[in-house]
Amino acid sequence: MKKLTKHLIVAAVLLAGFAAALGSYLLLRPDDGSGSGGPDVRPVARAMPVRESSHRLTDPADSELTLVEFLDFECEACGAYFPVVEKLREEYGDRVTFVARYFPMPGHRNGELAARTAEAAARQGKFEEMYTKLFTTQKEWGESQEWKEDVFRGYAEGLGLDMKKFDADLADPETAGRVQEDQRDGLGLEVQGTPTFFLDGRKIPNPGSYEQFKALIDERLSD
């Protein structure tokens, strides 16, 4: 099982690498007015790996290290890393702050919608629950050319959210703006694909396995 997980991560990372350059171009290119190019997202002037408003999956009182992931809920590589990050959270939750930031890639039909879904859930205090739901169900909705808003609304109902508020927040331009804020920081930090990890403010190569990730964190914690 460990070997299978490692192979899945390596394969997903290689696939993400091929898509990264194209995705960055599409994300940065000006909107041609046709509506097909999506929002014109530009790097922020002073980019930061983590901000006060960033979503923290753990927030230990005496954090020794901060791990930030720029992610796309529809990204297969992010899905492959999800159980790895969850295992790391379980092991280091009392010592490491884990932060999730949005970076939906334009090649994914529902990536930006999934990010807005998570942000709408966050407005009702359910970010972590929706974050988990979107990743654990990724194979059911990811890589589809169909619009999955009804599927995501079902997830929101299942989490017991106020659906009138959820629908309003999902459509609120401020929700889309919040997603774009993370994207602007990512672009300013030269994020080109997902997932991209920052360990205490420094971008790191994606580890090929849980063991490699753990060794990297242990090394930083021992400094």
Secondary structure, 3 states (H helix, E strand, C coil): CHHHHHHHHHHHHHHHHHHHHHHHHHHHCCCCCCCCCCCCCCCCCCCCCCCCCCEECCCCCCCCEEEEEEECCCCHHHHHHHHHHHHHHHHHCCCEEEEEEECCCCCCCCHHHHHHHHHHHHCCCCHHHHHHHHHHCHHHHCCCCCCCHHHHHHHHHHCCCCHHHHHHHHHCHHHHHHHHHHHHHHHHCCCCCCCEEEECCEEECCCCCHHHHHHHHHHHHHC
